[in-house]
Amino acid sequence: MEPRDLDASQMPMTINAKSGATGAGRGISSGHPKCAQAARADGSVFAIDENTPAATVRAMLTIAGGEKVTPP
């Protein structure tokens, strides 16, 4: 749980980006195998699978993009 700002225009839209990937280490990641833990504004926590499509990751980061996303 490290508070930091992410630049969505430059970060990889993958979960747990591998070393050497553009922006690796500056995206959504955690030490959990095959997923990353994320917190919602209501305080609940959920896992985002590493196989989550990039379009879904981007949609989850958008405040008012109108995308339809089914939360995990």
CHARMM-style PDB file with segment names, atoms N, HN, CA, C and O in Angstrom:
ATOM      1  N   MET     1       0.848  -1.168   0.000  1.00  0.00      PROA
ATOM      2  CA  MET     1       0.000   0.000   0.000  1.00  0.00      PROA
ATOM      3  C   MET     1       0.894   1.232   0.000  1.00  0.00      PROA
ATOM      4  O   MET     1       1.287   1.747   1.047  1.00  0.00      PROA
ATOM      5  N   GLU     2       1.194   1.674  -1.187  1.00  0.00      PROA
ATOM      6  HN  GLU     2       0.875   1.255  -2.037  1.00  0.00      PROA
ATOM      7  CA  GLU     2       2.060   2.836  -1.339  1.00  0.00      PROA
ATOM      8  C   GLU     2       1.307   3.912  -2.102  1.00  0.00      PROA
ATOM      9  O   GLU     2       1.044   3.750  -3.294  1.00  0.00      PROA
ATOM     10  N   PRO     3       0.958   4.998  -1.444  1.00  0.00      PROA
ATOM     11  CA  PRO     3       0.282   6.067  -2.193  1.00  0.00      PROA
ATOM     12  C   PRO     3       1.245   6.721  -3.184  1.00  0.00      PROA
ATOM     13  O   PRO     3       2.341   7.147  -2.819  1.00  0.00      PROA
ATOM     14  N   ARG     4       0.818   6.789  -4.423  1.00  0.00      PROA
ATOM     15  HN  ARG     4      -0.072   6.442  -4.719  1.00  0.00      PROA
ATOM     16  CA  ARG     4       1.621   7.446  -5.460  1.00  0.00      PROA
ATOM     17  C   ARG     4       0.716   7.778  -6.626  1.00  0.00      PROA
ATOM     18  O   ARG     4      -0.318   7.141  -6.827  1.00  0.00      PROA
ATOM     19  N   ASP     5       1.103   8.755  -7.377  1.00  0.00      PROA
ATOM     20  HN  ASP     5       1.944   9.273  -7.214  1.00  0.00      PROA
ATOM     21  CA  ASP     5       0.339   9.134  -8.558  1.00  0.00      PROA
ATOM     22  C   ASP     5       0.806   8.307  -9.745  1.00  0.00      PROA
ATOM     23  O   ASP     5       2.002   8.077  -9.924  1.00  0.00      PROA
ATOM     24  N   LEU     6      -0.136   7.870 -10.542  1.00  0.00      PROA
ATOM     25  HN  LEU     6      -1.107   8.057 -10.397  1.00  0.00      PROA
ATOM     26  CA  LEU     6       0.167   7.146 -11.770  1.00  0.00      PROA
ATOM     27  C   LEU     6      -0.250   8.004 -12.952  1.00  0.00      PROA
ATOM     28  O   LEU     6      -1.302   8.644 -12.920  1.00  0.00      PROA
ATOM     29  N   ASP     7       0.558   8.020 -13.979  1.00  0.00      PROA
ATOM     30  HN  ASP     7       1.412   7.500 -14.005  1.00  0.00      PROA
ATOM     31  CA  ASP     7       0.229   8.738 -15.204  1.00  0.00      PROA
ATOM     32  C   ASP     7      -0.383   7.738 -16.166  1.00  0.00      PROA
ATOM     33  O   ASP     7       0.334   6.970 -16.807  1.00  0.00      PROA
ATOM     34  N   ALA     8      -1.713   7.743 -16.270  1.00  0.00      PROA
ATOM     35  HN  ALA     8      -2.295   8.367 -15.749  1.00  0.00      PROA
ATOM     36  CA  ALA     8      -2.419   6.759 -17.085  1.00  0.00      PROA
ATOM     37  C   ALA     8      -2.056   6.854 -18.566  1.00  0.00      PROA
ATOM     38  O   ALA     8      -2.265   5.896 -19.310  1.00  0.00      PROA
ATOM     39  N   SER     9      -1.523   7.977 -19.001  1.00  0.00      PROA
ATOM     40  HN  SER     9      -1.352   8.755 -18.397  1.00  0.00      PROA
ATOM     41  CA  SER     9      -1.140   8.099 -20.409  1.00  0.00      PROA
ATOM     42  C   SER     9       0.203   7.428 -20.692  1.00  0.00      PROA
ATOM     43  O   SER     9       0.552   7.217 -21.853  1.00  0.00      PROA
ATOM     44  N   GLN    10       0.967   7.087 -19.639  1.00  0.00      PROA
ATOM     45  HN  GLN    10       0.684   7.259 -18.696  1.00  0.00      PROA
ATOM     46  CA  GLN    10       2.284   6.496 -19.838  1.00  0.00      PROA
ATOM     47  C   GLN    10       2.452   5.124 -19.192  1.00  0.00      PROA
ATOM     48  O   GLN    10       3.377   4.390 -19.541  1.00  0.00      PROA
ATOM     49  N   MET    11       1.590   4.773 -18.272  1.00  0.00      PROA
ATOM     50  HN  MET    11       0.839   5.369 -17.988  1.00  0.00      PROA
ATOM     51  CA  MET    11       1.753   3.503 -17.569  1.00  0.00      PROA
ATOM     52  C   MET    11       1.281   2.328 -18.415  1.00  0.00      PROA
ATOM     53  O   MET    11       0.421   2.490 -19.281  1.00  0.00      PROA
ATOM     54  N   PRO    12       1.840   1.145 -18.168  1.00  0.00      PROA
ATOM     55  CA  PRO    12       1.354  -0.029 -18.897  1.00  0.00      PROA
ATOM     56  C   PRO    12      -0.063  -0.374 -18.432  1.00  0.00      PROA
ATOM     57  O   PRO    12      -0.368  -0.272 -17.243  1.00  0.00      PROA
ATOM     58  N   MET    13      -0.910  -0.773 -19.348  1.00  0.00      PROA
ATOM     59  HN  MET    13      -0.662  -0.856 -20.313  1.00  0.00      PROA
ATOM     60  CA  MET    13      -2.288  -1.137 -19.012  1.00  0.00      PROA
ATOM     61  C   MET    13      -2.387  -2.641 -18.765  1.00  0.00      PROA
ATOM     62  O   MET    13      -3.364  -3.288 -19.141  1.00  0.00      PROA
ATOM     63  N   THR    14      -1.359  -3.173 -18.131  1.00  0.00      PROA
ATOM     64  HN  THR    14      -0.565  -2.647 -17.826  1.00  0.00      PROA
ATOM     65  CA  THR    14      -1.349  -4.573 -17.733  1.00  0.00      PROA
ATOM     66  C   THR    14      -1.169  -4.631 -16.222  1.00  0.00      PROA
ATOM     67  O   THR    14      -0.723  -3.664 -15.603  1.00  0.00      PROA
ATOM     68  N   ILE    15      -1.511  -5.748 -15.646  1.00  0.00      PROA
ATOM     69  HN  ILE    15      -1.873  -6.533 -16.149  1.00  0.00      PROA
ATOM     70  CA  ILE    15      -1.349  -5.948 -14.211  1.00  0.00      PROA
ATOM     71  C   ILE    15      -0.018  -6.658 -13.987  1.00  0.00      PROA
ATOM     72  O   ILE    15       0.289  -7.639 -14.664  1.00  0.00      PROA
ATOM     73  N   ASN    16       0.775  -6.159 -13.033  1.00  0.00      PROA
ATOM     74  HN  ASN    16       0.526  -5.362 -12.483  1.00  0.00      PROA
ATOM     75  CA  ASN    16       2.104  -6.714 -12.717  1.00  0.00      PROA
ATOM     76  C   ASN    16       2.998  -6.750 -13.954  1.00  0.00      PROA
ATOM     77  O   ASN    16       3.536  -7.801 -14.302  1.00  0.00      PROA
ATOM     78  N   ALA    17       3.157  -5.607 -14.617  1.00  0.00      PROA
ATOM     79  HN  ALA    17       2.719  -4.753 -14.335  1.00  0.00      PROA
ATOM     80  CA  ALA    17       4.001  -5.527 -15.822  1.00  0.00      PROA
ATOM     81  C   ALA    17       5.385  -6.091 -15.525  1.00  0.00      PROA
ATOM     82  O   ALA    17       5.958  -5.840 -14.464  1.00  0.00      PROA
ATOM     83  N   LYS    18       5.906  -6.849 -16.468  1.00  0.00      PROA
ATOM     84  HN  LYS    18       5.441  -7.053 -17.329  1.00  0.00      PROA
ATOM     85  CA  LYS    18       7.218  -7.477 -16.304  1.00  0.00      PROA
ATOM     86  C   LYS    18       8.323  -6.441 -16.394  1.00  0.00      PROA
ATOM     87  O   LYS    18       8.137  -5.388 -17.004  1.00  0.00      PROA
ATOM     88  N   SER    19       9.478  -6.729 -15.789  1.00  0.00      PROA
ATOM     89  HN  SER    19       9.629  -7.585 -15.294  1.00  0.00      PROA
ATOM     90  CA  SER    19      10.641  -5.835 -15.859  1.00  0.00      PROA
ATOM     91  C   SER    19      11.001  -5.587 -17.311  1.00  0.00      PROA
ATOM     92  O   SER    19      10.943  -6.493 -18.143  1.00  0.00      PROA
ATOM     93  N   GLY    20      11.366  -4.373 -17.602  1.00  0.00      PROA
ATOM     94  HN  GLY    20      11.413  -3.637 -16.926  1.00  0.00      PROA
ATOM     95  CA  GLY    20      11.749  -4.005 -18.953  1.00  0.00      PROA
ATOM     96  C   GLY    20      10.595  -3.446 -19.763  1.00  0.00      PROA
ATOM     97  O   GLY    20      10.809  -2.836 -20.811  1.00  0.00      PROA
ATOM     98  N   ALA    21       9.366  -3.648 -19.285  1.00  0.00      PROA
ATOM     99  HN  ALA    21       9.192  -4.143 -18.434  1.00  0.00      PROA
ATOM    100  CA  ALA    21       8.219  -3.090 -19.999  1.00  0.00      PROA
ATOM    101  C   ALA    21       8.209  -1.586 -19.806  1.00  0.00      PROA
ATOM    102  O   ALA    21       8.653  -1.083 -18.774  1.00  0.00      PROA
ATOM    103  N   THR    22       7.709  -0.876 -20.787  1.00  0.00      PROA
ATOM    104  HN  THR    22       7.348  -1.284 -21.626  1.00  0.00      PROA
ATOM    105  CA  THR    22       7.633   0.581 -20.688  1.00  0.00      PROA
ATOM    106  C   THR    22       6.837   0.964 -19.447  1.00  0.00      PROA
ATOM    107  O   THR    22       5.686   0.554 -19.294  1.00  0.00      PROA
ATOM    108  N   GLY    23       7.435   1.733 -18.575  1.00  0.00      PROA
ATOM    109  HN  GLY    23       8.369   2.066 -18.699  1.00  0.00      PROA
ATOM    110  CA  GLY    23       6.747   2.177 -17.369  1.00  0.00      PROA
ATOM    111  C   GLY    23       6.633   1.116 -16.296  1.00  0.00      PROA
ATOM    112  O   GLY    23       5.950   1.332 -15.295  1.00  0.00      PROA
ATOM    113  N   ALA    24       7.291  -0.040 -16.476  1.00  0.00      PROA
ATOM    114  HN  ALA    24       7.845  -0.215 -17.290  1.00  0.00      PROA
ATOM    115  CA  ALA    24       7.193  -1.109 -15.480  1.00  0.00      PROA
ATOM    116  C   ALA    24       7.577  -0.574 -14.114  1.00  0.00      PROA
ATOM    117  O   ALA    24       8.522   0.203 -13.982  1.00  0.00      PROA
ATOM    118  N   GLY    25       6.849  -0.990 -13.116  1.00  0.00      PROA
ATOM    119  HN  GLY    25       6.081  -1.622 -13.223  1.00  0.00      PROA
ATOM    120  CA  GLY    25       7.095  -0.496 -11.777  1.00  0.00      PROA
ATOM    121  C   GLY    25       6.303   0.757 -11.480  1.00  0.00      PROA
ATOM    122  O   GLY    25       6.277   1.220 -10.340  1.00  0.00      PROA
ATOM    123  N   ARG    26       5.656   1.312 -12.491  1.00  0.00      PROA
ATOM    124  HN  ARG    26       5.676   0.935 -13.417  1.00  0.00      PROA
ATOM    125  CA  ARG    26       4.876   2.518 -12.314  1.00  0.00      PROA
ATOM    126  C   ARG    26       3.428   2.287 -12.750  1.00  0.00      PROA
ATOM    127  O   ARG    26       2.741   3.206 -13.197  1.00  0.00      PROA
ATOM    128  N   GLY    27       2.996   1.066 -12.611  1.00  0.00      PROA
ATOM    129  HN  GLY    27       3.554   0.320 -12.248  1.00  0.00      PROA
ATOM    130  CA  GLY    27       1.631   0.729 -12.972  1.00  0.00      PROA
ATOM    131  C   GLY    27       0.961   0.003 -11.822  1.00  0.00      PROA
ATOM    132  O   GLY    27       1.385   0.119 -10.672  1.00  0.00      PROA
ATOM    133  N   ILE    28      -0.070  -0.734 -12.131  1.00  0.00      PROA
ATOM    134  HN  ILE    28      -0.415  -0.828 -13.065  1.00  0.00      PROA
ATOM    135  CA  ILE    28      -0.805  -1.470 -11.116  1.00  0.00      PROA
ATOM    136  C   ILE    28      -0.096  -2.797 -10.892  1.00  0.00      PROA
ATOM    137  O   ILE    28      -0.010  -3.626 -11.797  1.00  0.00      PROA
ATOM    138  N   SER    29       0.409  -2.990  -9.681  1.00  0.00      PROA
ATOM    139  HN  SER    29       0.338  -2.317  -8.945  1.00  0.00      PROA
ATOM    140  CA  SER    29       1.136  -4.218  -9.389  1.00  0.00      PROA
ATOM    141  C   SER    29       1.107  -4.505  -7.897  1.00  0.00      PROA
ATOM    142  O   SER    29       0.812  -3.634  -7.078  1.00  0.00      PROA
ATOM    143  N   SER    30       1.421  -5.753  -7.569  1.00  0.00      PROA
ATOM    144  HN  SER    30       1.660  -6.461  -8.234  1.00  0.00      PROA
ATOM    145  CA  SER    30       1.557  -6.146  -6.168  1.00  0.00      PROA
ATOM    146  C   SER    30       2.398  -7.399  -6.107  1.00  0.00      PROA
ATOM    147  O   SER    30       2.719  -7.984  -7.142  1.00  0.00      PROA
ATOM    148  N   GLY    31       2.754  -7.815  -4.921  1.00  0.00      PROA
ATOM    149  HN  GLY    31       2.493  -7.340  -4.081  1.00  0.00      PROA
ATOM    150  CA  GLY    31       3.539  -9.024  -4.735  1.00  0.00      PROA
ATOM    151  C   GLY    31       2.713 -10.287  -4.787  1.00  0.00      PROA
ATOM    152  O   GLY    31       3.254 -11.384  -4.643  1.00  0.00      PROA
ATOM    153  N   HSD    32       1.428 -10.160  -4.989  1.00  0.00      PROA
ATOM    154  HN  HSD    32       0.988  -9.269  -5.105  1.00  0.00      PROA
ATOM    155  CA  HSD    32       0.561 -11.333  -5.058  1.00  0.00      PROA
ATOM    156  C   HSD    32       0.740 -12.026  -6.401  1.00  0.00      PROA
ATOM    157  O   HSD    32       0.824 -11.360  -7.432  1.00  0.00      PROA
ATOM    158  N   PRO    33       0.801 -13.365  -6.403  1.00  0.00      PROA
ATOM    159  CA  PRO    33       0.970 -14.067  -7.680  1.00  0.00      PROA
ATOM    160  C   PRO    33      -0.279 -13.974  -8.549  1.00  0.00      PROA
ATOM    161  O   PRO    33      -1.393 -14.228  -8.093  1.00  0.00      PROA
ATOM    162  N   LYS    34      -0.069 -13.604  -9.808  1.00  0.00      PROA
ATOM    163  HN  LYS    34       0.836 -13.397 -10.178  1.00  0.00      PROA
ATOM    164  CA  LYS    34      -1.106 -13.590 -10.844  1.00  0.00      PROA
ATOM    165  C   LYS    34      -2.235 -12.588 -10.637  1.00  0.00      PROA
ATOM    166  O   LYS    34      -3.271 -12.684 -11.294  1.00  0.00      PROA
ATOM    167  N   CYS    35      -2.048 -11.627  -9.733  1.00  0.00      PROA
ATOM    168  HN  CYS    35      -1.206 -11.549  -9.199  1.00  0.00      PROA
ATOM    169  CA  CYS    35      -3.072 -10.598  -9.538  1.00  0.00      PROA
ATOM    170  C   CYS    35      -2.457  -9.407  -8.811  1.00  0.00      PROA
ATOM    171  O   CYS    35      -1.316  -9.462  -8.352  1.00  0.00      PROA
ATOM    172  N   ALA    36      -3.221  -8.348  -8.715  1.00  0.00      PROA
ATOM    173  HN  ALA    36      -4.148  -8.303  -9.088  1.00  0.00      PROA
ATOM    174  CA  ALA    36      -2.839  -7.190  -7.897  1.00  0.00      PROA
ATOM    175  C   ALA    36      -4.042  -6.852  -7.033  1.00  0.00      PROA
ATOM    176  O   ALA    36      -5.183  -6.938  -7.487  1.00  0.00      PROA
ATOM    177  N   GLN    37      -3.793  -6.477  -5.814  1.00  0.00      PROA
ATOM    178  HN  GLN    37      -2.866  -6.407  -5.446  1.00  0.00      PROA
ATOM    179  CA  GLN    37      -4.858  -6.062  -4.915  1.00  0.00      PROA
ATOM    180  C   GLN    37      -5.123  -4.582  -5.143  1.00  0.00      PROA
ATOM    181  O   GLN    37      -4.192  -3.797  -5.317  1.00  0.00      PROA
ATOM    182  N   ALA    38      -6.389  -4.208  -5.141  1.00  0.00      PROA
ATOM    183  HN  ALA    38      -7.146  -4.846  -4.999  1.00  0.00      PROA
ATOM    184  CA  ALA    38      -6.770  -2.810  -5.348  1.00  0.00      PROA
ATOM    185  C   ALA    38      -7.857  -2.444  -4.347  1.00  0.00      PROA
ATOM    186  O   ALA    38      -8.644  -3.295  -3.933  1.00  0.00      PROA
ATOM    187  N   ALA    39      -7.896  -1.191  -3.968  1.00  0.00      PROA
ATOM    188  HN  ALA    39      -7.257  -0.499  -4.304  1.00  0.00      PROA
ATOM    189  CA  ALA    39      -8.908  -0.707  -3.027  1.00  0.00      PROA
ATOM    190  C   ALA    39      -9.880   0.212  -3.750  1.00  0.00      PROA
ATOM    191  O   ALA    39      -9.505   0.978  -4.638  1.00  0.00      PROA
ATOM    192  N   ARG    40     -11.121   0.114  -3.351  1.00  0.00      PROA
ATOM    193  HN  ARG    40     -11.426  -0.508  -2.630  1.00  0.00      PROA
ATOM    194  CA  ARG    40     -12.162   1.003  -3.880  1.00  0.00      PROA
ATOM    195  C   ARG    40     -12.355   2.162  -2.914  1.00  0.00      PROA
ATOM    196  O   ARG    40     -11.873   2.128  -1.782  1.00  0.00      PROA
ATOM    197  N   ALA    41     -13.050   3.167  -3.364  1.00  0.00      PROA
ATOM    198  HN  ALA    41     -13.441   3.195  -4.284  1.00  0.00      PROA
ATOM    199  CA  ALA    41     -13.284   4.356  -2.534  1.00  0.00      PROA
ATOM    200  C   ALA    41     -14.077   4.030  -1.268  1.00  0.00      PROA
ATOM    201  O   ALA    41     -13.979   4.752  -0.276  1.00  0.00      PROA
ATOM    202  N   ASP    42     -14.864   2.945  -1.293  1.00  0.00      PROA
ATOM    203  HN  ASP    42     -14.944   2.358  -2.099  1.00  0.00      PROA
ATOM    204  CA  ASP    42     -15.648   2.588  -0.108  1.00  0.00      PROA
ATOM    205  C   ASP    42     -14.831   1.786   0.910  1.00  0.00      PROA
ATOM    206  O   ASP    42     -15.352   1.393   1.953  1.00  0.00      PROA
ATOM    207  N   GLY    43     -13.550   1.543   0.607  1.00  0.00      PROA
ATOM    208  HN  GLY    43     -13.126   1.862  -0.240  1.00  0.00      PROA
ATOM    209  CA  GLY    43     -12.672   0.836   1.523  1.00  0.00      PROA
ATOM    210  C   GLY    43     -12.581  -0.656   1.263  1.00  0.00      PROA
ATOM    211  O   GLY    43     -11.753  -1.332   1.874  1.00  0.00      PROA
ATOM    212  N   SER    44     -13.408  -1.189   0.375  1.00  0.00      PROA
ATOM    213  HN  SER    44     -14.080  -0.640  -0.121  1.00  0.00      PROA
ATOM    214  CA  SER    44     -13.325  -2.619   0.067  1.00  0.00      PROA
ATOM    215  C   SER    44     -12.109  -2.884  -0.819  1.00  0.00      PROA
ATOM    216  O   SER    44     -11.644  -2.001  -1.540  1.00  0.00      PROA
ATOM    217  N   VAL    45     -11.609  -4.105  -0.754  1.00  0.00      PROA
ATOM    218  HN  VAL    45     -11.987  -4.823  -0.169  1.00  0.00      PROA
ATOM    219  CA  VAL    45     -10.421  -4.498  -1.507  1.00  0.00      PROA
ATOM    220  C   VAL    45     -10.788  -5.670  -2.408  1.00  0.00      PROA
ATOM    221  O   VAL    45     -11.569  -6.540  -2.024  1.00  0.00      PROA
ATOM    222  N   PHE    46     -10.219  -5.685  -3.606  1.00  0.00      PROA
ATOM    223  HN  PHE    46      -9.585  -4.978  -3.918  1.00  0.00      PROA
ATOM    224  CA  PHE    46     -10.479  -6.783  -4.535  1.00  0.00      PROA
ATOM    225  C   PHE    46      -9.215  -7.083  -5.331  1.00  0.00      PROA
ATOM    226  O   PHE    46      -8.287  -6.275  -5.368  1.00  0.00      PROA
ATOM    227  N   ALA    47      -9.187  -8.247  -5.964  1.00  0.00      PROA
ATOM    228  HN  ALA    47      -9.941  -8.903  -5.934  1.00  0.00      PROA
ATOM    229  CA  ALA    47      -8.042  -8.659  -6.773  1.00  0.00      PROA
ATOM    230  C   ALA    47      -8.340  -8.413  -8.246  1.00  0.00      PROA
ATOM    231  O   ALA    47      -9.444  -8.673  -8.724  1.00  0.00      PROA
ATOM    232  N   ILE    48      -7.334  -7.907  -8.956  1.00  0.00      PROA
ATOM    233  HN  ILE    48      -6.437  -7.696  -8.568  1.00  0.00      PROA
ATOM    234  CA  ILE    48      -7.424  -7.741 -10.405  1.00  0.00      PROA
ATOM    235  C   ILE    48      -6.487  -8.778 -11.016  1.00  0.00      PROA
ATOM    236  O   ILE    48      -5.279  -8.738 -10.782  1.00  0.00      PROA
ATOM    237  N   ASP    49      -7.029  -9.690 -11.783  1.00  0.00      PROA
ATOM    238  HN  ASP    49      -8.011  -9.723 -11.973  1.00  0.00      PROA
ATOM    239  CA  ASP    49      -6.269 -10.770 -12.401  1.00  0.00      PROA
ATOM    240  C   ASP    49      -5.283 -10.225 -13.438  1.00  0.00      PROA
ATOM    241  O   ASP    49      -5.579  -9.254 -14.135  1.00  0.00      PROA
ATOM    242  N   GLU    50      -4.101 -10.863 -13.535  1.00  0.00      PROA
ATOM    243  HN  GLU    50      -3.861 -11.652 -12.969  1.00  0.00      PROA
ATOM    244  CA  GLU    50      -3.099 -10.447 -14.525  1.00  0.00      PROA
ATOM    245  C   GLU    50      -3.604 -10.566 -15.957  1.00  0.00      PROA
ATOM    246  O   GLU    50      -3.071  -9.901 -16.845  1.00  0.00      PROA
ATOM    247  N   ASN    51      -4.610 -11.388 -16.204  1.00  0.00      PROA
ATOM    248  HN  ASN    51      -5.043 -11.927 -15.482  1.00  0.00      PROA
ATOM    249  CA  ASN    51      -5.132 -11.570 -17.555  1.00  0.00      PROA
ATOM    250  C   ASN    51      -6.246 -10.595 -17.909  1.00  0.00      PROA
ATOM    251  O   ASN    51      -6.899 -10.743 -18.942  1.00  0.00      PROA
ATOM    252  N   THR    52      -6.464  -9.603 -17.060  1.00  0.00      PROA
ATOM    253  HN  THR    52      -5.933  -9.482 -16.221  1.00  0.00      PROA
ATOM    254  CA  THR    52      -7.484  -8.595 -17.344  1.00  0.00      PROA
ATOM    255  C   THR    52      -7.081  -7.822 -18.608  1.00  0.00      PROA
ATOM    256  O   THR    52      -5.966  -7.305 -18.681  1.00  0.00      PROA
ATOM    257  N   PRO    53      -7.969  -7.737 -19.595  1.00  0.00      PROA
ATOM    258  CA  PRO    53      -7.632  -7.024 -20.830  1.00  0.00      PROA
ATOM    259  C   PRO    53      -7.261  -5.551 -20.572  1.00  0.00      PROA
ATOM    260  O   PRO    53      -7.795  -4.914 -19.664  1.00  0.00      PROA
ATOM    261  N   ALA    54      -6.350  -5.037 -21.380  1.00  0.00      PROA
ATOM    262  HN  ALA    54      -5.917  -5.555 -22.118  1.00  0.00      PROA
ATOM    263  CA  ALA    54      -5.888  -3.651 -21.238  1.00  0.00      PROA
ATOM    264  C   ALA    54      -7.046  -2.660 -21.303  1.00  0.00      PROA
ATOM    265  O   ALA    54      -7.049  -1.668 -20.573  1.00  0.00      PROA
ATOM    266  N   ALA    55      -8.022  -2.912 -22.162  1.00  0.00      PROA
ATOM    267  HN  ALA    55      -8.019  -3.717 -22.754  1.00  0.00      PROA
ATOM    268  CA  ALA    55      -9.173  -2.006 -22.283  1.00  0.00      PROA
ATOM    269  C   ALA    55      -9.971  -1.960 -20.977  1.00  0.00      PROA
ATOM    270  O   ALA    55     -10.495  -0.909 -20.607  1.00  0.00      PROA
ATOM    271  N   THR    56     -10.064  -3.084 -20.287  1.00  0.00      PROA
ATOM    272  HN  THR    56      -9.638  -3.937 -20.587  1.00  0.00      PROA
ATOM    273  CA  THR    56     -10.784  -3.130 -19.008  1.00  0.00      PROA
ATOM    274  C   THR    56     -10.002  -2.383 -17.932  1.00  0.00      PROA
ATOM    275  O   THR    56     -10.590  -1.654 -17.133  1.00  0.00      PROA
ATOM    276  N   VAL    57      -8.679  -2.558 -17.905  1.00  0.00      PROA
ATOM    277  HN  VAL    57      -8.201  -3.150 -18.554  1.00  0.00      PROA
ATOM    278  CA  VAL    57      -7.842  -1.835 -16.935  1.00  0.00      PROA
ATOM    279  C   VAL    57      -8.012  -0.335 -17.154  1.00  0.00      PROA
ATOM    280  O   VAL    57      -8.218   0.415 -16.199  1.00  0.00      PROA
ATOM    281  N   ARG    58      -7.926   0.102 -18.407  1.00  0.00      PROA
ATOM    282  HN  ARG    58      -7.758  -0.507 -19.183  1.00  0.00      PROA
ATOM    283  CA  ARG    58      -8.074   1.538 -18.716  1.00  0.00      PROA
ATOM    284  C   ARG    58      -9.458   2.029 -18.282  1.00  0.00      PROA
ATOM    285  O   ARG    58      -9.570   3.117 -17.717  1.00  0.00      PROA
ATOM    286  N   ALA    59     -10.501   1.256 -18.534  1.00  0.00      PROA
ATOM    287  HN  ALA    59     -10.411   0.372 -18.993  1.00  0.00      PROA
ATOM    288  CA  ALA    59     -11.862   1.658 -18.160  1.00  0.00      PROA
ATOM    289  C   ALA    59     -12.009   1.783 -16.651  1.00  0.00      PROA
ATOM    290  O   ALA    59     -12.712   2.673 -16.173  1.00  0.00      PROA
ATOM    291  N   MET    60     -11.352   0.901 -15.889  1.00  0.00      PROA
ATOM    292  HN  MET    60     -10.780   0.178 -16.277  1.00  0.00      PROA
ATOM    293  CA  MET    60     -11.433   0.980 -14.425  1.00  0.00      PROA
ATOM    294  C   MET    60     -10.743   2.234 -13.877  1.00  0.00      PROA
ATOM    295  O   MET    60     -11.025   2.662 -12.757  1.00  0.00      PROA
ATOM    296  N   LEU    61      -9.843   2.818 -14.664  1.00  0.00      PROA
ATOM    297  HN  LEU    61      -9.613   2.471 -15.573  1.00  0.00      PROA
ATOM    298  CA  LEU    61      -9.125   4.017 -14.229  1.00  0.00      PROA
ATOM    299  C   LEU    61      -9.820   5.307 -14.645  1.00  0.00      PROA
ATOM    300  O   LEU    61      -9.394   6.395 -14.256  1.00  0.00      PROA
ATOM    301  N   THR    62     -10.867   5.195 -15.419  1.00  0.00      PROA
ATOM    302  HN  THR    62     -11.212   4.311 -15.735  1.00  0.00      PROA
ATOM    303  CA  THR    62     -11.545   6.364 -15.969  1.00  0.00      PROA
ATOM    304  C   THR    62     -12.709   6.782 -15.080  1.00  0.00      PROA
ATOM    305  O   THR    62     -13.551   5.955 -14.728  1.00  0.00      PROA
ATOM    306  N   ILE    63     -12.759   8.041 -14.721  1.00  0.00      PROA
ATOM    307  HN  ILE    63     -12.076   8.712 -15.007  1.00  0.00      PROA
ATOM    308  CA  ILE    63     -13.818   8.513 -13.830  1.00  0.00      PROA
ATOM    309  C   ILE    63     -15.153   8.674 -14.540  1.00  0.00      PROA
ATOM    310  O   ILE    63     -16.199   8.404 -13.949  1.00  0.00      PROA
ATOM    311  N   ALA    64     -15.138   9.106 -15.790  1.00  0.00      PROA
ATOM    312  HN  ALA    64     -14.289   9.325 -16.270  1.00  0.00      PROA
ATOM    313  CA  ALA    64     -16.401   9.371 -16.465  1.00  0.00      PROA
ATOM    314  C   ALA    64     -16.313   9.087 -17.957  1.00  0.00      PROA
ATOM    315  O   ALA    64     -16.800   9.869 -18.774  1.00  0.00      PROA
ATOM    316  N   GLY    65     -15.688   7.962 -18.310  1.00  0.00      PROA
ATOM    317  HN  GLY    65     -15.292   7.327 -17.646  1.00  0.00      PROA
ATOM    318  CA  GLY    65     -15.521   7.642 -19.716  1.00  0.00      PROA
ATOM    319  C   GLY    65     -16.711   6.942 -20.334  1.00  0.00      PROA
ATOM    320  O   GLY    65     -16.776   6.773 -21.552  1.00  0.00      PROA
ATOM    321  N   GLY    66     -17.660   6.529 -19.494  1.00  0.00      PROA
ATOM    322  HN  GLY    66     -17.607   6.666 -18.504  1.00  0.00      PROA
ATOM    323  CA  GLY    66     -18.852   5.878 -19.999  1.00  0.00      PROA
ATOM    324  C   GLY    66     -18.688   4.412 -20.333  1.00  0.00      PROA
ATOM    325  O   GLY    66     -19.625   3.782 -20.823  1.00  0.00      PROA
ATOM    326  N   GLU    67     -17.488   3.846 -20.071  1.00  0.00      PROA
ATOM    327  HN  GLU    67     -16.727   4.358 -19.673  1.00  0.00      PROA
ATOM    328  CA  GLU    67     -17.269   2.438 -20.361  1.00  0.00      PROA
ATOM    329  C   GLU    67     -18.092   1.572 -19.410  1.00  0.00      PROA
ATOM    330  O   GLU    67     -18.305   1.935 -18.253  1.00  0.00      PROA
ATOM    331  N   LYS    68     -18.546   0.437 -19.902  1.00  0.00      PROA
ATOM    332  HN  LYS    68     -18.372   0.142 -20.842  1.00  0.00      PROA
ATOM    333  CA  LYS    68     -19.246  -0.537 -19.092  1.00  0.00      PROA
ATOM    334  C   LYS    68     -18.227  -1.547 -18.581  1.00  0.00      PROA
ATOM    335  O   LYS    68     -17.600  -2.244 -19.379  1.00  0.00      PROA
ATOM    336  N   VAL    69     -18.052  -1.637 -17.272  1.00  0.00      PROA
ATOM    337  HN  VAL    69     -18.561  -1.071 -16.624  1.00  0.00      PROA
ATOM    338  CA  VAL    69     -17.091  -2.564 -16.680  1.00  0.00      PROA
ATOM    339  C   VAL    69     -17.791  -3.363 -15.605  1.00  0.00      PROA
ATOM    340  O   VAL    69     -18.477  -2.804 -14.749  1.00  0.00      PROA
ATOM    341  N   THR    70     -17.618  -4.678 -15.651  1.00  0.00      PROA
ATOM    342  HN  THR    70     -17.061  -5.132 -16.347  1.00  0.00      PROA
ATOM    343  CA  THR    70     -18.132  -5.531 -14.587  1.00  0.00      PROA
ATOM    344  C   THR    70     -17.009  -5.710 -13.577  1.00  0.00      PROA
ATOM    345  O   THR    70     -15.990  -6.326 -13.891  1.00  0.00      PROA
ATOM    346  N   PRO    71     -17.180  -5.179 -12.362  1.00  0.00      PROA
ATOM    347  CA  PRO    71     -16.100  -5.280 -11.374  1.00  0.00      PROA
ATOM    348  C   PRO    71     -15.858  -6.713 -10.931  1.00  0.00      PROA
ATOM    349  O   PRO    71     -16.782  -7.524 -10.876  1.00  0.00      PROA
ATOM    350  N   PRO    72     -14.608  -7.013 -10.616  1.00  0.00      PROA
ATOM    351  CA  PRO    72     -14.290  -8.364 -10.124  1.00  0.00      PROA
ATOM    352  C   PRO    72     -14.986  -8.632  -8.791  1.00  0.00      PROA
ATOM    353  OT1 PRO    72     -14.837  -9.714  -8.224  1.00  0.00      PROA
TER     354      PRO     72
END
